[in-house]
Every structure is written in structure tokens, then in C-alpha cells.
Amino acid sequence: MSDIIIKKKYIKKYDIINVKGGISAKDVLSKYKPDAFCNLALYASSVMINLTRLEDENVKSGYLFSDEMLGIIGDNELVWVDYKEVYADKNIRDAVGGSPILGINDKIDIKWGNKHSSYLDRNWMRTAIGDNDSEFIMHTSDEALTIPELATIMTYNKHCKNSLACDGGGSSHLQMGQRVLKESTRANVSWFLIYFDKTQMFIDVMTDQILKDYTYAANGEVITQSTLNKFISWFGIKHYITSYFDARKNVNDVQDFDCSGLIVYALRQLGLIRGTADYTARGLYGLCNKVNREDLQNGDLMFRHNFGHVAMYLDGYAFHAKGTAYGVTATSEVKTFDTFGRLKYL
């Protein structure tokens, strides 16, 4: 199974798109540029058959599914309400019903509404979305599941207070930035999109690594003796054994970083670069727009020694994997940096 679990404090906007005839995941990413997204609707090649209540024709056609719906107010407020409230409350700008609803108020409560689908009620690969007080959850299964099995996963394993099932089978798609966790084999009529406060997410992933150790060329790998031996063979022993440090005596089976590796790790975790992408400090500058020292903001990158070192600016400090004697730390060295950039991805 694959999941995207996002703290609500990071979510700037939720959105639902509804495209007659369907739209591929690749085109969703290119046209709408969401930070995370998953499929919602039944596949349809030429007619509007979907699970969303965005247009009255869906009511007339009978594709209502659940009476309970997930609605969006403003940019990022979610409400779980009856479909009559959706039409009555002008503050609800978008809403989607479940096929079926899986759980309400912390309990499994499978509700199909006026249209039960025996086809959808079979064992299928599944997509589901849900939330609790602090998180929004997007889930796809790696095996065929019944609706009750999916409801159990969302309510008890994923700790959703409320949840609904989306289309499954070849429609299932789950993606965060460039990271495709589950790939759809078809276009889908409707998609659920999420946009993040990526700068704060980046800062938090970075600062979560504080006090971890420094190893040259490490991008968050767990440093075992085998990993260290590979690094030595690739980059040379001079980076790992000096007169004051011997990395072979510091193998600790935990994640380590070097200065650029710390930033690469954070960008990978957020899906802003591909999981195999790697950059030196100079390469990271190429991902930035240049900024001046007086314009520095939290999350900006700072470079020194002709791109020999990189750090993140944070509240007047340099946050970085400083070296073997320091590990990942925050230091008052901002004045020692001479080149600055703001990541384009943020």
C-alpha cells in the first residue's frame, strides 16, 4: 500500500478538478501543478460519469453514490456534510461523494446513498481519502480489497475520522510532486489536488535532522560498514580518514549527511526532485533564483568557498551539515557565506 499523509498545517489549498472525457495524471501535473494528488472519479471516455457533485447533470443521471460528502470551504477548510447542505451552503465551493463513504466520526459506516454499485463493490485495487483533526490522508492499495477491508484500513490503520472510497482498479493514482507512488493506466474524470506550504515543509524536514552525523557524500543513507566501504571506493579514502577523524570508527547504523546531501534529502522527501536525483552545492545553486543577503528569508540557501559548502538560512543562523566534528547543526556563521539563492521549487 502507498500513502501520502499530510499535516493540515502545511496545506494551503484543496481543489477538485472535473474534466469531461478525462485527463491523465501527467497532464494534471503539467496543467494544474499540484503538490500531491489522487484520482477521484469513475473513468469515462466521452460522457460525464463521476463521483463528484459539481454539476446538476450528475444528480439527474443518478450517479449520486453517498449522501454524505466531503466539501471544501475557502482554500483549506474541510467539512463532511449531507449533499443537501452542499447545495444550500454557498460557502462550500466544491464537494465529492464517496463510492461509498467508508467511515464517519471515527467509526466504520459504509454508505452508498441512492446508488449501490455491485461492480465497484467487488475486490479491486483501491483509492481512498480521509482526514482527522490534524492530517489529511490519501491512500492506494497494492492488492485487491473489499469495501469493508478498505474501511477498516482507513478508519483503524490510518486513523481517519472520516473517509470515502474513490475509483479503483486501473484508475488508482497517487503522486506527490515527482514521486509517483501508484500509477494510473488511464485518464480520470475527476482528481483531488492539494497544494502545500512547501517552504515550511522543507524547513521542518531539514530541522528534523539536527544532531545527526556528517559523512562525506551521504544523502541520508544509513551508514553501515558496507555503505562506508562503497563510499571510500567511489570517492577516495581522503574524505573519510584524516589525522583527526576515522569514519570507520564512527559507523553507527543511522542516517548521515554531508552539506549538499542534507538539502537533497529534504527535496527528495517532499517529492520536489526525483528519488535518484543528486546535486552538489553548485548543482543546488542551479535550482535557485539568486537573492541578495539583505533579502534572505527562512529556507533560502547560502553558499561559500566557491560553492564548496551550502547551508540553509534560518532565523539569522546557518543550518547545515557542517562537518565530521559537528554533524547537522545551527551556527552563527551567516556572515561567512557570500552567495544566496531561493529554491525555485518552493
Secondary structure, DSSP 8 states (H G I E B T S, - for coil): -EEEEEEGGGEEEEEEEEEEEEE-HHHHHHHH--SEEEE-S---SSS---SB-SSHHHHHHT----SEEEEEETTTEEEEEEHHHHHH-TTEEEEEE-TTEEEETTEEEEE-TT---TTTTSSB--EEEEE-SSEEEEEE-SS-B-HHHHHHIIIIIS--SEEEE---GGG--EEETTEEEE--SS-EEEEEEEEE-HHHHHHHHHHTTTT-EE-TT-EEEE--HHHHHHHHHHH-GGGTB-SS-BGGGG--SSEEE-HHHHHHHHHHHTTSS-TT----HHHHHTTEEE--GGG--TT-EEEETTTTEEEEEETTEEEEEEETTTEEEEES-GGG--EEEEETT-
